[in-house]
Amino acid sequence: MDLVTLALPQEPADGIAGWAADLVDAMGGPGAGLAIALENLFPPLPSEVILPLTGFAAGQGVISLFSALFWTTLGSVAGAVVLYWIGMLFGRERMHALWARMPLVKASDLERTEEWFARHGTKAVFFGRMVPIFRSLISVPAGLERLPMPVFLLLTTLGSLAWNSVLVLSGYWLGDQWDVVETYVGVVSKAVLVLVAAALGLYVAVRLRSRGAARHRRTP
């Protein structure tokens, strides 16, 4: 296959876009898959840049659309499996030991989280693949809780294919304006971060208040 250099109106020579464009130019579909596998392992690498750019490359004939979807989904699954194994090798015992040394948390919090994952883990893995930030991290608790590997692979593949298809096809259809996708997904990512920070802040405030109330009750 003859690879065609990406002819963007403003060639992404720098940053993540330039790096991803170079990989696709040099390796075709496998390059896009490698970029997404690394994005799963290092969440600061933005899929909202890599995937639309891959779709644009498909629109320019650098790779086929099937190749773009196949390799990026394979890369997503490969990166998720690595994180799954990290969670599994870390193990519940180490997790509980680490949790016990953390301030402002209780063993019961972790136990409730495990119970929740036991009931809803399959939905969390599937839908988590479509949520910025969490799409990578959800693989770790799946490994910790030893979600059966065939189930994990199926859910991760389906969830990744859904997410990748939206972003790759957006870049394919938008053409020269593929980078518009980054703007909109970036807003969603920031909203997720704000919600997580607010939830964490609320959790810490509740814990501090409960500790203060407990000390007050013990004071004669």
DOGU-679453 format. One line per 8 residues: number of its first residue (from 1); their letters; for each residue x, y, z of C-alpha. Coordinates in pm, 1 decimal, decimal comma. Layout:
<nodes>
NUM = a = X/Y/Z | ...
</nodes>
This chain:
<nodes>
1 = mdlvtlal = 0,0/0,0/0,0 | 135,6/338,3/-92,4 | 114,0/573,0/201,9 | 14,4/929,3/129,5 | 140,2/1210,8/349,4 | -143,3/1376,8/538,6 | -221,1/1698,7/356,7 | -381,4/1906,3/629,4
9 = pqepadgi = -446,9/2276,2/570,2 | -220,9/2335,8/867,8 | 8,8/2032,9/881,6 | 18,7/1903,5/1243,2 | 396,3/1898,1/1264,6 | 407,8/1944,6/1639,9 | 249,6/1796,2/1949,2 | 23,6/1492,4/1970,9
17 = agwaadlv = -137,5/1553,7/1630,6 | 199,0/1567,1/1457,5 | 316,8/1253,5/1636,9 | -0,7/1064,1/1546,0 | 15,1/1183,5/1184,3 | 374,9/1062,2/1159,0 | 277,9/719,3/1294,5 | -8,3/681,7/1047,9
25 = damggpga = 209,8/805,8/760,9 | 488,0/561,6/849,3 | 289,9/254,1/956,7 | -64,0/296,9/825,9 | -339,4/133,0/1031,7 | -100,4/-36,3/1278,6 | 45,2/306,7/1355,0 | -298,9/434,5/1450,6
33 = glaialen = -349,1/122,6/1662,9 | -16,9/178,6/1839,4 | -108,1/540,6/1911,1 | -440,3/437,9/2067,7 | -280,5/156,4/2269,2 | -41,8/412,7/2418,0 | -334,9/652,2/2475,2 | -500,8/383,9/2688,5
41 = lfpplpse = -186,6/340,0/2896,9 | -118,9/712,9/2924,8 | -458,6/891,4/2943,3 | -305,7/1239,4/2894,1 | -262,3/1134,8/2529,7 | -596,6/1252,1/2387,3 | -805,6/1007,5/2183,6 | -1008,4/1308,7/2070,5
49 = vilpltgf = -704,5/1409,7/1862,9 | -574,0/1069,9/1751,4 | -904,0/914,5/1641,4 | -1045,3/1202,5/1430,0 | -702,2/1246,8/1271,6 | -705,5/876,3/1183,6 | -1051,6/921,5/1032,3 | -925,6/1215,5/828,2
57 = aagqgvis = -635,4/1000,8/708,2 | -889,6/741,8/593,7 | -1081,3/1011,5/409,4 | -759,5/1114,3/233,1 | -689,1/756,1/124,6 | -387,1/710,2/351,4 | -558,2/403,8/501,4 | -898,0/244,7/450,1
65 = lfsalfwt = -1187,0/323,4/681,9 | -1205,5/-44,3/780,2 | -835,2/-40,6/866,3 | -879,9/274,6/1076,2 | -1162,8/119,2/1280,2 | -1002,4/-224,8/1306,6 | -658,6/-111,5/1419,8 | -774,7/159,6/1658,0
73 = tlgsvaga = -1015,6/-84,6/1824,1 | -742,6/-348,1/1846,2 | -511,3/-88,8/1999,2 | -778,1/8,5/2252,4 | -827,0/-352,9/2356,8 | -451,8/-417,6/2378,4 | -398,3/-115,9/2604,7 | -698,3/-212,4/2818,6
81 = vvlywigm = -566,9/-567,3/2863,5 | -234,4/-433,2/2992,8 | -419,7/-223,2/3252,9 | -641,0/-521,3/3339,6 | -331,2/-732,0/3410,3 | -181,6/-452,2/3619,2 | -497,2/-449,1/3831,7 | -500,3/-827,7/3857,4
89 = lfgrermh = -131,3/-851,8/3951,7 | -168,1/-572,7/4208,1 | -446,0/-774,2/4368,8 | -717,2/-713,7/4626,9 | -491,5/-778,7/4926,4 | -244,5/-507,5/4825,3 | -534,5/-276,6/4741,5 | -687,1/-324,2/5086,1
97 = alwarmpl = -346,9/-274,5/5253,2 | -289,7/47,1/5055,8 | -645,6/165,5/5126,5 | -596,6/111,3/5501,0 | -303,9/356,3/5501,0 | -491,8/629,6/5316,2 | -645,0/916,2/5517,4 | -1016,5/996,2/5522,7
105 = vkasdler = -1123,5/657,7/5389,8 | -1272,7/350,7/5553,2 | -1242,1/-17,5/5472,5 | -1620,8/-20,3/5433,0 | -1591,7/231,6/5145,8 | -1374,3/-8,0/4948,9 | -1598,3/-301,0/5035,9 | -1904,9/-112,0/4909,2
113 = teewfarh = -1716,1/-26,5/4590,1 | -1633,7/-393,5/4539,2 | -1994,7/-490,5/4599,9 | -2108,8/-228,0/4348,9 | -1860,9/-356,1/4089,4 | -1975,4/-713,2/4148,0 | -2331,4/-605,0/4061,8 | -2262,2/-350,8/3786,3
121 = gtkavffg = -1908,5/-424,9/3666,5 | -2008,4/-542,5/3320,3 | -2206,6/-224,1/3252,9 | -1922,6/-14,5/3399,6 | -1666,1/-171,8/3166,2 | -1885,4/-134,3/2857,3 | -2009,3/221,1/2913,7 | -1685,1/328,9/3079,3
129 = rmvpifrs = -1509,1/279,8/2744,8 | -1714,6/573,7/2614,2 | -1643,5/816,0/2898,4 | -1335,4/1039,0/2869,0 | -1078,7/986,4/3146,3 | -1250,0/671,2/3275,9 | -1226,1/481,6/2945,2 | -873,7/374,4/3035,8
137 = lisvpagl = -898,8/358,2/3413,9 | -1201,7/125,5/3420,6 | -975,9/-164,8/3317,6 | -785,9/-154,6/3648,2 | -1080,4/-235,4/3881,5 | -1191,3/-498,1/3628,8 | -854,9/-665,7/3683,3 | -864,4/-614,9/4058,8
145 = erlpmpvf = -1205,5/-782,4/4076,7 | -1095,4/-1048,2/3823,7 | -1381,2/-996,3/3582,5 | -1362,2/-1306,5/3355,9 | -1123,5/-1229,0/3070,3 | -1360,7/-1338,2/2786,9 | -1630,6/-1109,6/2927,6 | -1381,3/-825,0/2970,5
153 = lllttlgs = -1253,3/-865,8/2613,3 | -1603,9/-872,1/2466,1 | -1727,1/-566,5/2657,6 | -1404,3/-373,2/2597,1 | -1411,8/-450,5/2225,4 | -1776,3/-345,0/2185,7 | -1737,9/-30,7/2397,3 | -1413,5/67,6/2226,2
161 = lawnsvlv = -1559,5/7,4/1880,7 | -1855,4/232,9/1962,8 | -1633,5/515,6/2094,7 | -1373,2/481,6/1819,5 | -1636,8/469,7/1546,8 | -1792,4/799,2/1655,7 | -1458,8/982,9/1659,8 | -1303,8/816,6/1354,8
169 = lsgywlgd = -1616,4/867,7/1143,7 | -1638,0/1229,6/1263,2 | -1287,1/1292,6/1135,1 | -1368,1/1104,2/813,9 | -1678,5/1313,5/744,7 | -1543,1/1648,4/866,0 | -1234,8/1629,1/646,6 | -1012,6/1935,3/687,4
177 = qwdvvety = -1212,0/2033,6/994,9 | -1138,1/1708,3/1181,0 | -992,7/1905,7/1471,8 | -1341,3/2039,7/1557,2 | -1400,4/1704,2/1729,4 | -1123,2/1778,3/1978,2 | -1300,1/2097,6/2085,7 | -1631,2/1928,9/2165,1
185 = vgvvskav = -1487,2/1616,1/2326,5 | -1247,0/1837,4/2520,1 | -1545,6/2018,5/2673,6 | -1692,0/1682,3/2780,8 | -1356,0/1576,6/2928,5 | -1333,2/1898,1/3129,6 | -1691,1/1851,1/3251,8 | -1605,4/1497,8/3368,2
193 = lvlvaaal = -1298,9/1628,1/3553,2 | -1505,0/1899,8/3722,1 | -1767,0/1645,5/3833,2 | -1497,9/1412,3/3967,5 | -1326,9/1697,7/4154,0 | -1660,7/1811,6/4299,2 | -1747,0/1455,8/4409,5 | -1402,8/1415,6/4566,8
201 = glyvavrl = -1434,5/1750,0/4744,8 | -1779,3/1655,8/4876,2 | -1647,7/1318,3/4994,5 | -1357,4/1480,1/5183,4 | -1589,9/1741,6/5339,9 | -1833,4/1472,3/5460,0 | -1547,7/1264,3/5602,7 | -1397,0/1563,6/5785,7
209 = rsrgaarh = -1736,3/1661,7/5927,9 | -1808,1/1305,8/6046,3 | -1468,2/1286,7/6216,0 | -1524,8/1621,8/6381,8 | -1866,5/1512,3/6505,7 | -1720,3/1186,1/6640,8 | -1451,2/1374,1/6833,7 | -1713,9/1613,3/6970,2
217 = rrtp = -1924,3/1321,1/7098,3 | -1621,4/1172,1/7274,6 | -1535,5/1500,1/7446,9 | -1675,9/1497,3/7807,2
</nodes>
